[in-house]
Amino acid sequence: MQAQEIQALIENHIADSQAQVTIEGSHVHLVVVSPAFAGVSPVKKQQMVYALLTDQIASGVIHAVHMKTLTPEEFARQSS
């Protein structure tokens, strides 16, 4: 699976999201920013993203996912 495909999958299924995707072999590194994450626990945020990648993880195409899930406000604070 290509980085652009993962990015599109996330951005099409998590409201108003922006995803940065880097792939190293079968490891995927994600930064996902969305207002949909506001007030959501860190575990629930990750579950939202993992749910979109279930088939690729089950098939072994994706072996590991490392992610940061942030609201736009958290992203702005982290970037400054």
mmCIF file of the N, C-alpha and C atoms, coordinates in Angstrom:
data_MODEL
# 
_entry.id   MODEL 
# 
loop_
_atom_site.group_PDB 
_atom_site.id 
_atom_site.type_symbol 
_atom_site.label_atom_id 
_atom_site.label_alt_id 
_atom_site.label_comp_id 
_atom_site.label_asym_id 
_atom_site.label_entity_id 
_atom_site.label_seq_id 
_atom_site.pdbx_PDB_ins_code 
_atom_site.Cartn_x 
_atom_site.Cartn_y 
_atom_site.Cartn_z 
_atom_site.occupancy 
_atom_site.B_iso_or_equiv 
_atom_site.pdbx_formal_charge 
_atom_site.auth_seq_id 
_atom_site.auth_comp_id 
_atom_site.auth_asym_id 
_atom_site.auth_atom_id 
_atom_site.pdbx_PDB_model_num 
ATOM 1   N N  . MET A 1 1  ? 0.848   -1.173 0.000  1.00 0.00 ? 1  MET A N  1 
ATOM 2   C CA . MET A 1 1  ? 0.000   0.000  0.000  1.00 0.00 ? 1  MET A CA 1 
ATOM 3   C C  . MET A 1 1  ? 0.897   1.240  0.000  1.00 0.00 ? 1  MET A C  1 
ATOM 4   N N  . GLN A 1 2  ? 0.576   2.172  -0.841 1.00 0.00 ? 2  GLN A N  1 
ATOM 5   C CA . GLN A 1 2  ? 1.347   3.404  -0.986 1.00 0.00 ? 2  GLN A CA 1 
ATOM 6   C C  . GLN A 1 2  ? 0.953   4.433  0.073  1.00 0.00 ? 2  GLN A C  1 
ATOM 7   N N  . ALA A 1 3  ? 1.876   5.322  0.384  1.00 0.00 ? 3  ALA A N  1 
ATOM 8   C CA . ALA A 1 3  ? 1.615   6.378  1.366  1.00 0.00 ? 3  ALA A CA 1 
ATOM 9   C C  . ALA A 1 3  ? 0.401   7.213  0.964  1.00 0.00 ? 3  ALA A C  1 
ATOM 10  N N  . GLN A 1 4  ? 0.283   7.508  -0.334 1.00 0.00 ? 4  GLN A N  1 
ATOM 11  C CA . GLN A 1 4  ? -0.837  8.324  -0.811 1.00 0.00 ? 4  GLN A CA 1 
ATOM 12  C C  . GLN A 1 4  ? -2.172  7.611  -0.596 1.00 0.00 ? 4  GLN A C  1 
ATOM 13  N N  . GLU A 1 5  ? -2.185  6.295  -0.728 1.00 0.00 ? 5  GLU A N  1 
ATOM 14  C CA . GLU A 1 5  ? -3.409  5.519  -0.513 1.00 0.00 ? 5  GLU A CA 1 
ATOM 15  C C  . GLU A 1 5  ? -3.825  5.558  0.958  1.00 0.00 ? 5  GLU A C  1 
ATOM 16  N N  . ILE A 1 6  ? -2.866  5.431  1.846  1.00 0.00 ? 6  ILE A N  1 
ATOM 17  C CA . ILE A 1 6  ? -3.157  5.491  3.280  1.00 0.00 ? 6  ILE A CA 1 
ATOM 18  C C  . ILE A 1 6  ? -3.634  6.891  3.647  1.00 0.00 ? 6  ILE A C  1 
ATOM 19  N N  . GLN A 1 7  ? -2.970  7.896  3.116  1.00 0.00 ? 7  GLN A N  1 
ATOM 20  C CA . GLN A 1 7  ? -3.367  9.280  3.382  1.00 0.00 ? 7  GLN A CA 1 
ATOM 21  C C  . GLN A 1 7  ? -4.805  9.512  2.928  1.00 0.00 ? 7  GLN A C  1 
ATOM 22  N N  . ALA A 1 8  ? -5.138  9.091  1.725  1.00 0.00 ? 8  ALA A N  1 
ATOM 23  C CA . ALA A 1 8  ? -6.497  9.274  1.206  1.00 0.00 ? 8  ALA A CA 1 
ATOM 24  C C  . ALA A 1 8  ? -7.518  8.519  2.048  1.00 0.00 ? 8  ALA A C  1 
ATOM 25  N N  . LEU A 1 9  ? -7.183  7.309  2.449  1.00 0.00 ? 9  LEU A N  1 
ATOM 26  C CA . LEU A 1 9  ? -8.083  6.500  3.273  1.00 0.00 ? 9  LEU A CA 1 
ATOM 27  C C  . LEU A 1 9  ? -8.414  7.222  4.570  1.00 0.00 ? 9  LEU A C  1 
ATOM 28  N N  . ILE A 1 10 ? -7.398  7.733  5.233  1.00 0.00 ? 10 ILE A N  1 
ATOM 29  C CA . ILE A 1 10 ? -7.604  8.439  6.502  1.00 0.00 ? 10 ILE A CA 1 
ATOM 30  C C  . ILE A 1 10 ? -8.378  9.735  6.280  1.00 0.00 ? 10 ILE A C  1 
ATOM 31  N N  . GLU A 1 11 ? -7.943  10.517 5.313  1.00 0.00 ? 11 GLU A N  1 
ATOM 32  C CA . GLU A 1 11 ? -8.560  11.827 5.099  1.00 0.00 ? 11 GLU A CA 1 
ATOM 33  C C  . GLU A 1 11 ? -10.000 11.706 4.597  1.00 0.00 ? 11 GLU A C  1 
ATOM 34  N N  . ASN A 1 12 ? -10.350 10.594 3.958  1.00 0.00 ? 12 ASN A N  1 
ATOM 35  C CA . ASN A 1 12 ? -11.726 10.389 3.488  1.00 0.00 ? 12 ASN A CA 1 
ATOM 36  C C  . ASN A 1 12 ? -12.656 9.840  4.565  1.00 0.00 ? 12 ASN A C  1 
ATOM 37  N N  . HIS A 1 13 ? -12.085 9.324  5.664  1.00 0.00 ? 13 HIS A N  1 
ATOM 38  C CA . HIS A 1 13 ? -12.920 8.690  6.682  1.00 0.00 ? 13 HIS A CA 1 
ATOM 39  C C  . HIS A 1 13 ? -12.906 9.381  8.044  1.00 0.00 ? 13 HIS A C  1 
ATOM 40  N N  . ILE A 1 14 ? -11.946 10.232 8.298  1.00 0.00 ? 14 ILE A N  1 
ATOM 41  C CA . ILE A 1 14 ? -11.919 10.986 9.558  1.00 0.00 ? 14 ILE A CA 1 
ATOM 42  C C  . ILE A 1 14 ? -12.165 12.442 9.193  1.00 0.00 ? 14 ILE A C  1 
ATOM 43  N N  . ALA A 1 15 ? -13.221 13.006 9.737  1.00 0.00 ? 15 ALA A N  1 
ATOM 44  C CA . ALA A 1 15 ? -13.695 14.340 9.348  1.00 0.00 ? 15 ALA A CA 1 
ATOM 45  C C  . ALA A 1 15 ? -12.600 15.400 9.433  1.00 0.00 ? 15 ALA A C  1 
ATOM 46  N N  . ASP A 1 16 ? -12.479 16.177 8.364  1.00 0.00 ? 16 ASP A N  1 
ATOM 47  C CA . ASP A 1 16 ? -11.574 17.327 8.291  1.00 0.00 ? 16 ASP A CA 1 
ATOM 48  C C  . ASP A 1 16 ? -10.144 16.995 8.703  1.00 0.00 ? 16 ASP A C  1 
ATOM 49  N N  . SER A 1 17 ? -9.699  15.792 8.390  1.00 0.00 ? 17 SER A N  1 
ATOM 50  C CA . SER A 1 17 ? -8.358  15.376 8.824  1.00 0.00 ? 17 SER A CA 1 
ATOM 51  C C  . SER A 1 17 ? -7.310  15.680 7.767  1.00 0.00 ? 17 SER A C  1 
ATOM 52  N N  . GLN A 1 18 ? -6.086  15.770 8.269  1.00 0.00 ? 18 GLN A N  1 
ATOM 53  C CA . GLN A 1 18 ? -4.897  15.859 7.440  1.00 0.00 ? 18 GLN A CA 1 
ATOM 54  C C  . GLN A 1 18 ? -3.943  14.797 7.961  1.00 0.00 ? 18 GLN A C  1 
ATOM 55  N N  . ALA A 1 19 ? -3.419  14.002 7.047  1.00 0.00 ? 19 ALA A N  1 
ATOM 56  C CA . ALA A 1 19 ? -2.539  12.910 7.451  1.00 0.00 ? 19 ALA A CA 1 
ATOM 57  C C  . ALA A 1 19 ? -1.190  13.042 6.765  1.00 0.00 ? 19 ALA A C  1 
ATOM 58  N N  . GLN A 1 20 ? -0.151  12.856 7.546  1.00 0.00 ? 20 GLN A N  1 
ATOM 59  C CA . GLN A 1 20 ? 1.208   12.760 7.012  1.00 0.00 ? 20 GLN A CA 1 
ATOM 60  C C  . GLN A 1 20 ? 1.610   11.298 7.155  1.00 0.00 ? 20 GLN A C  1 
ATOM 61  N N  . VAL A 1 21 ? 2.022   10.691 6.060  1.00 0.00 ? 21 VAL A N  1 
ATOM 62  C CA . VAL A 1 21 ? 2.310   9.260  6.053  1.00 0.00 ? 21 VAL A CA 1 
ATOM 63  C C  . VAL A 1 21 ? 3.731   9.022  5.539  1.00 0.00 ? 21 VAL A C  1 
ATOM 64  N N  . THR A 1 22 ? 4.474   8.230  6.287  1.00 0.00 ? 22 THR A N  1 
ATOM 65  C CA . THR A 1 22 ? 5.797   7.789  5.868  1.00 0.00 ? 22 THR A CA 1 
ATOM 66  C C  . THR A 1 22 ? 5.818   6.270  5.986  1.00 0.00 ? 22 THR A C  1 
ATOM 67  N N  . ILE A 1 23 ? 6.331   5.613  4.967  1.00 0.00 ? 23 ILE A N  1 
ATOM 68  C CA . ILE A 1 23 ? 6.406   4.156  4.987  1.00 0.00 ? 23 ILE A CA 1 
ATOM 69  C C  . ILE A 1 23 ? 7.869   3.737  4.921  1.00 0.00 ? 23 ILE A C  1 
ATOM 70  N N  . GLU A 1 24 ? 8.237   2.842  5.828  1.00 0.00 ? 24 GLU A N  1 
ATOM 71  C CA . GLU A 1 24 ? 9.571   2.241  5.840  1.00 0.00 ? 24 GLU A CA 1 
ATOM 72  C C  . GLU A 1 24 ? 9.374   0.733  5.847  1.00 0.00 ? 24 GLU A C  1 
ATOM 73  N N  . GLY A 1 25 ? 9.453   0.121  4.681  1.00 0.00 ? 25 GLY A N  1 
ATOM 74  C CA . GLY A 1 25 ? 9.187   -1.314 4.570  1.00 0.00 ? 25 GLY A CA 1 
ATOM 75  C C  . GLY A 1 25 ? 7.726   -1.586 4.874  1.00 0.00 ? 25 GLY A C  1 
ATOM 76  N N  . SER A 1 26 ? 7.476   -2.390 5.909  1.00 0.00 ? 26 SER A N  1 
ATOM 77  C CA . SER A 1 26 ? 6.098   -2.685 6.305  1.00 0.00 ? 26 SER A CA 1 
ATOM 78  C C  . SER A 1 26 ? 5.677   -1.879 7.533  1.00 0.00 ? 26 SER A C  1 
ATOM 79  N N  . HIS A 1 27 ? 6.474   -0.870 7.881  1.00 0.00 ? 27 HIS A N  1 
ATOM 80  C CA . HIS A 1 27 ? 6.163   -0.006 9.022  1.00 0.00 ? 27 HIS A CA 1 
ATOM 81  C C  . HIS A 1 27 ? 5.617   1.320  8.507  1.00 0.00 ? 27 HIS A C  1 
ATOM 82  N N  . VAL A 1 28 ? 4.512   1.753  9.102  1.00 0.00 ? 28 VAL A N  1 
ATOM 83  C CA . VAL A 1 28 ? 3.865   2.991  8.695  1.00 0.00 ? 28 VAL A CA 1 
ATOM 84  C C  . VAL A 1 28 ? 3.943   3.983  9.847  1.00 0.00 ? 28 VAL A C  1 
ATOM 85  N N  . HIS A 1 29 ? 4.378   5.193  9.550  1.00 0.00 ? 29 HIS A N  1 
ATOM 86  C CA . HIS A 1 29 ? 4.453   6.269  10.528 1.00 0.00 ? 29 HIS A CA 1 
ATOM 87  C C  . HIS A 1 29 ? 3.418   7.322  10.133 1.00 0.00 ? 29 HIS A C  1 
ATOM 88  N N  . LEU A 1 30 ? 2.550   7.674  11.066 1.00 0.00 ? 30 LEU A N  1 
ATOM 89  C CA . LEU A 1 30 ? 1.451   8.590  10.783 1.00 0.00 ? 30 LEU A CA 1 
ATOM 90  C C  . LEU A 1 30 ? 1.428   9.757  11.751 1.00 0.00 ? 30 LEU A C  1 
ATOM 91  N N  . VAL A 1 31 ? 1.073   10.909 11.229 1.00 0.00 ? 31 VAL A N  1 
ATOM 92  C CA . VAL A 1 31 ? 0.657   12.044 12.039 1.00 0.00 ? 31 VAL A CA 1 
ATOM 93  C C  . VAL A 1 31 ? -0.704  12.424 11.476 1.00 0.00 ? 31 VAL A C  1 
ATOM 94  N N  . VAL A 1 32 ? -1.734  12.299 12.298 1.00 0.00 ? 32 VAL A N  1 
ATOM 95  C CA . VAL A 1 32 ? -3.089  12.592 11.860 1.00 0.00 ? 32 VAL A CA 1 
ATOM 96  C C  . VAL A 1 32 ? -3.623  13.732 12.713 1.00 0.00 ? 32 VAL A C  1 
ATOM 97  N N  . VAL A 1 33 ? -4.076  14.781 12.039 1.00 0.00 ? 33 VAL A N  1 
ATOM 98  C CA . VAL A 1 33 ? -4.601  15.969 12.714 1.00 0.00 ? 33 VAL A CA 1 
ATOM 99  C C  . VAL A 1 33 ? -6.057  16.135 12.306 1.00 0.00 ? 33 VAL A C  1 
ATOM 100 N N  . SER A 1 34 ? -6.946  16.230 13.302 1.00 0.00 ? 34 SER A N  1 
ATOM 101 C CA . SER A 1 34 ? -8.363  16.399 12.998 1.00 0.00 ? 34 SER A CA 1 
ATOM 102 C C  . SER A 1 34 ? -9.097  17.001 14.190 1.00 0.00 ? 34 SER A C  1 
ATOM 103 N N  . PRO A 1 35 ? -10.043 17.899 13.916 1.00 0.00 ? 35 PRO A N  1 
ATOM 104 C CA . PRO A 1 35 ? -10.894 18.395 15.000 1.00 0.00 ? 35 PRO A CA 1 
ATOM 105 C C  . PRO A 1 35 ? -11.793 17.290 15.549 1.00 0.00 ? 35 PRO A C  1 
ATOM 106 N N  . ALA A 1 36 ? -11.954 16.195 14.815 1.00 0.00 ? 36 ALA A N  1 
ATOM 107 C CA . ALA A 1 36 ? -12.758 15.066 15.298 1.00 0.00 ? 36 ALA A CA 1 
ATOM 108 C C  . ALA A 1 36 ? -12.139 14.420 16.537 1.00 0.00 ? 36 ALA A C  1 
ATOM 109 N N  . PHE A 1 37 ? -10.875 14.678 16.800 1.00 0.00 ? 37 PHE A N  1 
ATOM 110 C CA . PHE A 1 37 ? -10.192 14.112 17.958 1.00 0.00 ? 37 PHE A CA 1 
ATOM 111 C C  . PHE A 1 37 ? -10.437 14.904 19.246 1.00 0.00 ? 37 PHE A C  1 
ATOM 112 N N  . ALA A 1 38 ? -11.072 16.056 19.155 1.00 0.00 ? 38 ALA A N  1 
ATOM 113 C CA . ALA A 1 38 ? -11.306 16.897 20.340 1.00 0.00 ? 38 ALA A CA 1 
ATOM 114 C C  . ALA A 1 38 ? -12.153 16.142 21.361 1.00 0.00 ? 38 ALA A C  1 
ATOM 115 N N  . GLY A 1 39 ? -11.658 16.083 22.583 1.00 0.00 ? 39 GLY A N  1 
ATOM 116 C CA . GLY A 1 39 ? -12.379 15.440 23.675 1.00 0.00 ? 39 GLY A CA 1 
ATOM 117 C C  . GLY A 1 39 ? -12.369 13.920 23.630 1.00 0.00 ? 39 GLY A C  1 
ATOM 118 N N  . VAL A 1 40 ? -11.583 13.340 22.743 1.00 0.00 ? 40 VAL A N  1 
ATOM 119 C CA . VAL A 1 40 ? -11.511 11.888 22.585 1.00 0.00 ? 40 VAL A CA 1 
ATOM 120 C C  . VAL A 1 40 ? -10.236 11.386 23.251 1.00 0.00 ? 40 VAL A C  1 
ATOM 121 N N  . SER A 1 41 ? -10.335 10.276 23.950 1.00 0.00 ? 41 SER A N  1 
ATOM 122 C CA . SER A 1 41 ? -9.153  9.727  24.637 1.00 0.00 ? 41 SER A CA 1 
ATOM 123 C C  . SER A 1 41 ? -8.109  9.287  23.616 1.00 0.00 ? 41 SER A C  1 
ATOM 124 N N  . PRO A 1 42 ? -6.836  9.275  24.029 1.00 0.00 ? 42 PRO A N  1 
ATOM 125 C CA . PRO A 1 42 ? -5.778  8.827  23.119 1.00 0.00 ? 42 PRO A CA 1 
ATOM 126 C C  . PRO A 1 42 ? -6.034  7.429  22.539 1.00 0.00 ? 42 PRO A C  1 
ATOM 127 N N  . VAL A 1 43 ? -6.550  6.524  23.342 1.00 0.00 ? 43 VAL A N  1 
ATOM 128 C CA . VAL A 1 43 ? -6.817  5.166  22.866 1.00 0.00 ? 43 VAL A CA 1 
ATOM 129 C C  . VAL A 1 43 ? -7.907  5.184  21.797 1.00 0.00 ? 43 VAL A C  1 
ATOM 130 N N  . LYS A 1 44 ? -8.962  5.934  22.012 1.00 0.00 ? 44 LYS A N  1 
ATOM 131 C CA . LYS A 1 44 ? -10.054 6.020  21.030 1.00 0.00 ? 44 LYS A CA 1 
ATOM 132 C C  . LYS A 1 44 ? -9.569  6.653  19.725 1.00 0.00 ? 44 LYS A C  1 
ATOM 133 N N  . LYS A 1 45 ? -8.693  7.651  19.809 1.00 0.00 ? 45 LYS A N  1 
ATOM 134 C CA . LYS A 1 45 ? -8.131  8.260  18.602 1.00 0.00 ? 45 LYS A CA 1 
ATOM 135 C C  . LYS A 1 45 ? -7.385  7.201  17.788 1.00 0.00 ? 45 LYS A C  1 
ATOM 136 N N  . GLN A 1 46 ? -6.545  6.424  18.460 1.00 0.00 ? 46 GLN A N  1 
ATOM 137 C CA . GLN A 1 46 ? -5.789  5.381  17.770 1.00 0.00 ? 46 GLN A CA 1 
ATOM 138 C C  . GLN A 1 46 ? -6.716  4.327  17.191 1.00 0.00 ? 46 GLN A C  1 
ATOM 139 N N  . GLN A 1 47 ? -7.771  3.980  17.918 1.00 0.00 ? 47 GLN A N  1 
ATOM 140 C CA . GLN A 1 47 ? -8.718  2.989  17.428 1.00 0.00 ? 47 GLN A CA 1 
ATOM 141 C C  . GLN A 1 47 ? -9.404  3.471  16.153 1.00 0.00 ? 47 GLN A C  1 
ATOM 142 N N  . MET A 1 48 ? -9.683  4.771  16.068 1.00 0.00 ? 48 MET A N  1 
ATOM 143 C CA . MET A 1 48 ? -10.300 5.334  14.868 1.00 0.00 ? 48 MET A CA 1 
ATOM 144 C C  . MET A 1 48 ? -9.397  5.113  13.652 1.00 0.00 ? 48 MET A C  1 
ATOM 145 N N  . VAL A 1 49 ? -8.108  5.299  13.838 1.00 0.00 ? 49 VAL A N  1 
ATOM 146 C CA . VAL A 1 49 ? -7.159  5.143  12.736 1.00 0.00 ? 49 VAL A CA 1 
ATOM 147 C C  . VAL A 1 49 ? -6.932  3.659  12.439 1.00 0.00 ? 49 VAL A C  1 
ATOM 148 N N  . TYR A 1 50 ? -6.703  2.853  13.469 1.00 0.00 ? 50 TYR A N  1 
ATOM 149 C CA . TYR A 1 50 ? -6.476  1.421  13.261 1.00 0.00 ? 50 TYR A CA 1 
ATOM 150 C C  . TYR A 1 50 ? -7.645  0.765  12.535 1.00 0.00 ? 50 TYR A C  1 
ATOM 151 N N  . ALA A 1 51 ? -8.868  1.197  12.821 1.00 0.00 ? 51 ALA A N  1 
ATOM 152 C CA . ALA A 1 51 ? -10.055 0.616  12.175 1.00 0.00 ? 51 ALA A CA 1 
ATOM 153 C C  . ALA A 1 51 ? -9.983  0.739  10.655 1.00 0.00 ? 51 ALA A C  1 
ATOM 154 N N  . LEU A 1 52 ? -9.347  1.793  10.178 1.00 0.00 ? 52 LEU A N  1 
ATOM 155 C CA . LEU A 1 52 ? -9.225  2.010  8.741  1.00 0.00 ? 52 LEU A CA 1 
ATOM 156 C C  . LEU A 1 52 ? -8.155  1.125  8.106  1.00 0.00 ? 52 LEU A C  1 
ATOM 157 N N  . LEU A 1 53 ? -7.234  0.627  8.913  1.00 0.00 ? 53 LEU A N  1 
ATOM 158 C CA . LEU A 1 53 ? -6.095  -0.140 8.404  1.00 0.00 ? 53 LEU A CA 1 
ATOM 159 C C  . LEU A 1 53 ? -6.182  -1.631 8.724  1.00 0.00 ? 53 LEU A C  1 
ATOM 160 N N  . THR A 1 54 ? -7.320  -2.058 9.260  1.00 0.00 ? 54 THR A N  1 
ATOM 161 C CA . THR A 1 54 ? -7.477  -3.438 9.729  1.00 0.00 ? 54 THR A CA 1 
ATOM 162 C C  . THR A 1 54 ? -7.135  -4.473 8.662  1.00 0.00 ? 54 THR A C  1 
ATOM 163 N N  . ASP A 1 55 ? -7.655  -4.294 7.449  1.00 0.00 ? 55 ASP A N  1 
ATOM 164 C CA . ASP A 1 55 ? -7.417  -5.293 6.399  1.00 0.00 ? 55 ASP A CA 1 
ATOM 165 C C  . ASP A 1 55 ? -5.941  -5.388 6.037  1.00 0.00 ? 55 ASP A C  1 
ATOM 166 N N  . GLN A 1 56 ? -5.264  -4.239 5.957  1.00 0.00 ? 56 GLN A N  1 
ATOM 167 C CA . GLN A 1 56 ? -3.852  -4.233 5.587  1.00 0.00 ? 56 GLN A CA 1 
ATOM 168 C C  . GLN A 1 56 ? -2.988  -4.824 6.698  1.00 0.00 ? 56 GLN A C  1 
ATOM 169 N N  . ILE A 1 57 ? -3.372  -4.601 7.951  1.00 0.00 ? 57 ILE A N  1 
ATOM 170 C CA . ILE A 1 57 ? -2.633  -5.180 9.074  1.00 0.00 ? 57 ILE A CA 1 
ATOM 171 C C  . ILE A 1 57 ? -2.853  -6.692 9.101  1.00 0.00 ? 57 ILE A C  1 
ATOM 172 N N  . ALA A 1 58 ? -4.105  -7.127 8.925  1.00 0.00 ? 58 ALA A N  1 
ATOM 173 C CA . ALA A 1 58 ? -4.427  -8.555 8.958  1.00 0.00 ? 58 ALA A CA 1 
ATOM 174 C C  . ALA A 1 58 ? -3.725  -9.316 7.834  1.00 0.00 ? 58 ALA A C  1 
ATOM 175 N N  . SER A 1 59 ? -3.586  -8.692 6.666  1.00 0.00 ? 59 SER A N  1 
ATOM 176 C CA . SER A 1 59 ? -2.951  -9.364 5.530  1.00 0.00 ? 59 SER A CA 1 
ATOM 177 C C  . SER A 1 59 ? -1.430  -9.369 5.627  1.00 0.00 ? 59 SER A C  1 
ATOM 178 N N  . GLY A 1 60 ? -0.871  -8.547 6.541  1.00 0.00 ? 60 GLY A N  1 
ATOM 179 C CA . GLY A 1 60 ? 0.572   -8.470 6.693  1.00 0.00 ? 60 GLY A CA 1 
ATOM 180 C C  . GLY A 1 60 ? 1.226   -7.410 5.830  1.00 0.00 ? 60 GLY A C  1 
ATOM 181 N N  . VAL A 1 61 ? 0.442   -6.700 5.009  1.00 0.00 ? 61 VAL A N  1 
ATOM 182 C CA . VAL A 1 61 ? 0.989   -5.610 4.198  1.00 0.00 ? 61 VAL A CA 1 
ATOM 183 C C  . VAL A 1 61 ? 1.576   -4.542 5.119  1.00 0.00 ? 61 VAL A C  1 
ATOM 184 N N  . ILE A 1 62 ? 0.869   -4.286 6.206  1.00 0.00 ? 62 ILE A N  1 
ATOM 185 C CA . ILE A 1 62 ? 1.360   -3.368 7.242  1.00 0.00 ? 62 ILE A CA 1 
ATOM 186 C C  . ILE A 1 62 ? 1.687   -4.205 8.464  1.00 0.00 ? 62 ILE A C  1 
ATOM 187 N N  . HIS A 1 63 ? 2.921   -4.120 8.907  1.00 0.00 ? 63 HIS A N  1 
ATOM 188 C CA . HIS A 1 63 ? 3.358   -4.891 10.071 1.00 0.00 ? 63 HIS A CA 1 
ATOM 189 C C  . HIS A 1 63 ? 3.221   -4.077 11.360 1.00 0.00 ? 63 HIS A C  1 
ATOM 190 N N  . ALA A 1 64 ? 3.541   -2.793 11.285 1.00 0.00 ? 64 ALA A N  1 
ATOM 191 C CA . ALA A 1 64 ? 3.512   -1.955 12.483 1.00 0.00 ? 64 ALA A CA 1 
ATOM 192 C C  . ALA A 1 64 ? 3.072   -0.546 12.100 1.00 0.00 ? 64 ALA A C  1 
ATOM 193 N N  . VAL A 1 65 ? 2.348   0.082  13.021 1.00 0.00 ? 65 VAL A N  1 
ATOM 194 C CA . VAL A 1 65 ? 1.899   1.453  12.822 1.00 0.00 ? 65 VAL A CA 1 
ATOM 195 C C  . VAL A 1 65 ? 2.352   2.274  14.023 1.00 0.00 ? 65 VAL A C  1 
ATOM 196 N N  . HIS A 1 66 ? 3.017   3.363  13.735 1.00 0.00 ? 66 HIS A N  1 
ATOM 197 C CA . HIS A 1 66 ? 3.424   4.310  14.764 1.00 0.00 ? 66 HIS A CA 1 
ATOM 198 C C  . HIS A 1 66 ? 2.671   5.594  14.448 1.00 0.00 ? 66 HIS A C  1 
ATOM 199 N N  . MET A 1 67 ? 1.938   6.125  15.428 1.00 0.00 ? 67 MET A N  1 
ATOM 200 C CA . MET A 1 67 ? 1.120   7.289  15.094 1.00 0.00 ? 67 MET A CA 1 
ATOM 201 C C  . MET A 1 67 ? 1.058   8.324  16.197 1.00 0.00 ? 67 MET A C  1 
ATOM 202 N N  . LYS A 1 68 ? 0.848   9.543  15.738 1.00 0.00 ? 68 LYS A N  1 
ATOM 203 C CA . LYS A 1 68 ? 0.481   10.660 16.595 1.00 0.00 ? 68 LYS A CA 1 
ATOM 204 C C  . LYS A 1 68 ? -0.875  11.117 16.101 1.00 0.00 ? 68 LYS A C  1 
ATOM 205 N N  . THR A 1 69 ? -1.804  11.280 17.017 1.00 0.00 ? 69 THR A N  1 
ATOM 206 C CA . THR A 1 69 ? -3.140  11.760 16.678 1.00 0.00 ? 69 THR A CA 1 
ATOM 207 C C  . THR A 1 69 ? -3.375  13.044 17.465 1.00 0.00 ? 69 THR A C  1 
ATOM 208 N N  . LEU A 1 70 ? -3.606  14.120 16.743 1.00 0.00 ? 70 LEU A N  1 
ATOM 209 C CA . LEU A 1 70 ? -3.669  15.436 17.374 1.00 0.00 ? 70 LEU A CA 1 
ATOM 210 C C  . LEU A 1 70 ? -4.865  16.230 16.878 1.00 0.00 ? 70 LEU A C  1 
ATOM 211 N N  . THR A 1 71 ? -5.372  17.112 17.752 1.00 0.00 ? 71 THR A N  1 
ATOM 212 C CA . THR A 1 71 ? -6.327  18.108 17.298 1.00 0.00 ? 71 THR A CA 1 
ATOM 213 C C  . THR A 1 71 ? -5.529  19.219 16.624 1.00 0.00 ? 71 THR A C  1 
ATOM 214 N N  . PRO A 1 72 ? -6.174  20.085 15.844 1.00 0.00 ? 72 PRO A N  1 
ATOM 215 C CA . PRO A 1 72 ? -5.431  21.196 15.236 1.00 0.00 ? 72 PRO A CA 1 
ATOM 216 C C  . PRO A 1 72 ? -4.737  22.077 16.283 1.00 0.00 ? 72 PRO A C  1 
ATOM 217 N N  . GLU A 1 73 ? -5.362  22.255 17.432 1.00 0.00 ? 73 GLU A N  1 
ATOM 218 C CA . GLU A 1 73 ? -4.756  23.071 18.493 1.00 0.00 ? 73 GLU A CA 1 
ATOM 219 C C  . GLU A 1 73 ? -3.508  22.403 19.057 1.00 0.00 ? 73 GLU A C  1 
ATOM 220 N N  . GLU A 1 74 ? -3.573  21.096 19.263 1.00 0.00 ? 74 GLU A N  1 
ATOM 221 C CA . GLU A 1 74 ? -2.399  20.368 19.762 1.00 0.00 ? 74 GLU A CA 1 
ATOM 222 C C  . GLU A 1 74 ? -1.271  20.402 18.738 1.00 0.00 ? 74 GLU A C  1 
ATOM 223 N N  . PHE A 1 75 ? -1.625  20.277 17.471 1.00 0.00 ? 75 PHE A N  1 
ATOM 224 C CA . PHE A 1 75 ? -0.630  20.327 16.410 1.00 0.00 ? 75 PHE A CA 1 
ATOM 225 C C  . PHE A 1 75 ? 0.042   21.692 16.352 1.00 0.00 ? 75 PHE A C  1 
ATOM 226 N N  . ALA A 1 76 ? -0.750  22.761 16.497 1.00 0.00 ? 76 ALA A N  1 
ATOM 227 C CA . ALA A 1 76 ? -0.199  24.126 16.465 1.00 0.00 ? 76 ALA A CA 1 
ATOM 228 C C  . ALA A 1 76 ? 0.759   24.330 17.632 1.00 0.00 ? 76 ALA A C  1 
ATOM 229 N N  . ARG A 1 77 ? 0.403   23.834 18.813 1.00 0.00 ? 77 ARG A N  1 
ATOM 230 C CA . ARG A 1 77 ? 1.284   23.974 19.987 1.00 0.00 ? 77 ARG A CA 1 
ATOM 231 C C  . ARG A 1 77 ? 2.570   23.197 19.784 1.00 0.00 ? 77 ARG A C  1 
ATOM 232 N N  . GLN A 1 78 ? 2.473   22.015 19.212 1.00 0.00 ? 78 GLN A N  1 
ATOM 233 C CA . GLN A 1 78 ? 3.633   21.158 19.000 1.00 0.00 ? 78 GLN A CA 1 
ATOM 234 C C  . GLN A 1 78 ? 4.553   21.763 17.933 1.00 0.00 ? 78 GLN A C  1 
ATOM 235 N N  . SER A 1 79 ? 3.989   22.427 16.958 1.00 0.00 ? 79 SER A N  1 
ATOM 236 C CA . SER A 1 79 ? 4.759   22.971 15.844 1.00 0.00 ? 79 SER A CA 1 
ATOM 237 C C  . SER A 1 79 ? 5.465   24.286 16.174 1.00 0.00 ? 79 SER A C  1 
ATOM 238 N N  . SER A 1 80 ? 5.010   24.946 17.245 1.00 0.00 ? 80 SER A N  1 
ATOM 239 C CA . SER A 1 80 ? 5.620   26.254 17.564 1.00 0.00 ? 80 SER A CA 1 
ATOM 240 C C  . SER A 1 80 ? 6.739   26.151 18.540 1.00 0.00 ? 80 SER A C  1 
# 
